[in-house]
Amino acid sequence: MQKAHKATQWVDESADRLCALCDEIWQYAEPGLIEFQSSKALATALETHGFEVQRGVAGMPTAFVASYGSGDPVIGILGEYDALPGLSQRVAPEKSPLEPGAAGHGCGHNLLGVGALGAAIAIKETMAHEGIEGTIQYFGCPAEETVVGKVFMARDGLFDHLDAALTWHPFSFNAVMAASSLAQNLVKFHFHGTSSHAAASPEAGRSALKAVQLMDTGVHYMREHVVDEARIHSVITEGGGEPNVVPAYAQIWYYVRAPRRQDVEEIYAWMLDIAKGAALMTGTSHDVEFIVGCYNLVPNDALNALLARRLEDVGPPPYTDEDRRFAEQLVKTFPAGQARLTARAFGLPEEMGEMVLHEDTAGILGAGRVLPGSTDVADVSWITPTAQFGMCCAPFGTSGHSWQQVASSGSGIGHRGTIAAAKVLALAGLDLLTDDALRKRARREFEDHVKRNGEYVPPIPGDLRPPLDLLKHD
């Protein structure tokens, strides 16, 4: 009990500083792989509190690992801090960009990174005070939104030594997430043709755009013959300039998702054949730019039970009347029925759709289910026992990647969720450091999964470099 008190006491005493750091990173709002200021702020804060920080790991300037202590056990806390392009928003109950077209924290990663940091430092302070042996590490993971950061860190072996890993995510409810996620590939297809005057000499041209269109048509017809849970999204990023010029170059970008890594690889192989066919039909050539891939998440029941217990101990965030008024204003901007759809999607009672803020805890959600999204936390879960939970940092039903989420992530609602999350992570991390039987249960469950499904094989080639210019940031 003494160690728990020390950890939560540190978080409470540091709440103002942690919330200020949340706001600092919210203001930076840097998209994936260019989170230079956000990464520096977090790494510097950890150094100030006695962590040894290794910057620029796995070929990414904004990735880092901060360590305190020595020897076993080694517990990892995963942090994120990337924003989303085009979601700039003030802390206001109506759509109002801070800077039109700029990025914003539409997934609350400013909160995620700081909450995980608060937990890591609280664990460190307790270890020093109580003489607890072992190592606590904070992983600064960039570009989660494009499932890049942890995948390259995993390929380079940065998680191999961990006894367990924990993280959290801002949600609109308080619960442990026991569902799996979709494995994923990100890939761009580049088609090259021949330009010509589209009216005077069309026979001299070969349209790269037509190749892209034919490829997407082929992928559309393929969808009938893949597993039901698969998701294939595309956007034509380059398609030509003016209609009277046959496009010599065109590009299409795909996300391919499915419940298992094997499913993704089978769909992807079929898409490679479709691209060849599109090029043959149009007299063009093409090349494939594989960007990154990730796995499906492996839940760990032992760690989920631990997080659920500690979530119950900490309880929901202590919202203020000002938080509730702001939440009520935001809820008025939601499409009709959005909150009920959220409840249904996560297996919560539909009557929760009537609430504004979730001021309770919902235990463990989603066991045996696959949620229709992807995360690079999944790759960590194939390497070491891993678990995560959600904390209410926005009105119930808030859509991820929305301006309402950005507004909430810069508000008192997000602050209070972050402080509560830091406490849950800190208590669970200390439990893992000091409870050998708990670690063994989690490890046995993990090893059973490996026996059934095989060991982790990185979904990216060994010579692939991180896509530092992925979004062509200015």
Residue, then its C-alpha position, 0 to 999 in steps of 0.5 A: m500500500q505504501k508504494a501505491h500511495k507514493a505513486t499516486q501522491w506524486v501524480d497528484e502533486s505534479a498534476d499542474r505540470l503534467c497538464a501544462l505539458c499536455d497543453e504544450i504538446w497540444q499546441y505543437a500538434e505535429p504529425g507523425l515523424i515530424e514531432f520534433q518539439s513534442s518528442k523533445a519536450l517529453a524526453t527532456a522532462l524524463e531526463t530532468h527526472g533522472f531517466e537516461v534517454q536514447r534519442g533517434v532510435a530505429g532510424m526515426p529522429t523523433a523516437f526515443v527510449a528513456s530508462y531508469g533502474s537496472g536489471d530485471p524485471v523490465i517494464g515498458i510504458l508506451g507513449e505516443y504524441d503525433a497529431l493528425p493533419g487538417l484537424s486544427q481546432r480551438v478549445a471551443p464548442e463549435k468548429s473553429p480552427l486555430e490555423p486552417g489546414a493545420a494539424g490537431h490532436g484528433c486522437g488525443h495523443n498529447l494526453l496519451g504521451v503525457g499520461a504515460l510519462g507521468a506514470a513512468i516518473a511516478i514509478k521511478e520515484t516510488m522505486a527510488h523511495e522504496g528500493i524496488e529493483g528492476t527497470i522502468q522504460y518509457f518508449g517515445c513512439p512516433a507516428e502511431e496514426t500511420v502504424v509506423g513508429k512501434v513497427f520499426m522499433a519492433r523490427d530493430g529489437l527495442f522491445d525484445h527484453l521487456d517482461a511486459a508493456l502497458t499503455w492507455h488511450p484517450f477514449s470517451f469511456n473508462a474501460v480496459m480494452a480486451a479486443s484485438s485489432l486489424a492487421q494492416n499494410l500501407v502501400k502506394f502504387h505508382f503508374h508511369g505512362t506517356s503524355s500526349h495531347a488528349a485530343a490531337s494525338p491520344e494514340a501517342g499517349r498511355s494514361a497512368l490515370k487509367a491504370v490507377q482507375l483499372m487497378d481500383t476497379g479490380v480491387h473493388y471486384m476482389r472485395e467480394h472474395v476476401v474475408d468479411e472483416a477485411r477493409i481496403h481503403s484507397v485515395i488517388t494522390e496523383g491523377g494528372g493536371e489538365p484533362n487535355v493532357v494524357p497523364a504520364y504519372a498517377q499514384i494510388w495509396y491503399y490501406v489493407r486491413a484484416p483480422r490476421r496478418q496472414d489475411v493481409e498478406e494474402i489480400y496484398a499478394w492479390m493486389l500486386d497481381i491486379a496492379k500488373g494486370a492494370a499496367l498490361m491493359t493500359g500499356t503502362s509500367h508500375d512500381v510498388e512502394f511498400i510503406v509499412g505493415c503491422y500485426n493484429l493485437v494479442p490481448n493478455d487476460a492476466l494484464n487486462a485483469l490487472l488494469a481493470r483492478r487498478l482502474e477500479d481503484v483509481g475510478p473515473p476522472p473527477y470532472t468539474d461543473e465547467d467540464r460538464r458544461f463544455a461536454e454538453q455543448l460539444v454533444k449538441t454538435f454530434p450527428a443524431g444517434q452517434a453516442r448510441l452507435t459508439a455504445r453498440a460498437f464497443g459492447l456497452p449498454e445503449e442507454m449509455g448513449e444518453m450520458v454526457l461524460h462517463e463518470d463510472t468504470a466499465g470493466i473489461l470490454g471486447a473480449g473475443r472481438v476484433l475492432p475495425g481499426s489498427t494500431d502498432v501497439a499490436d506489434v509489441s503485443w506479439i513480442t511481450p505481454t501487452a495490455q491497454f485501457g481507455m480513459c474518458c477524455a471527451p464526451f461519450g460518443t465523441s468520434g475519433h479524428s474529429w474536431q470535437q476530439v481536438a477540442s476535448s484534448g485541449s480542455g479540462i476534460g482531457h486533463r483530468g482523464t490524463i491524470a487518472a490514466a497516469k495513476v492507473l498505469a503507475l499502479a499497474g506498472l509497480d505491480l508488475l515490477t514487484d509481483d513475480a507470480l503476476r509476471k509469470r501468469a502473463r508470460r505463460e499466456f503469451e507463450d501459449h499464443v506463440k505456440r499456437n500462432g508462431e513467433y513474431v516475424p517483422p512485417i517490414p523488410g530488414d532494409l526498409r527505412p522509416p518513411l520520413d517523408l510519408l505525408k510530404h510535410d512542409 
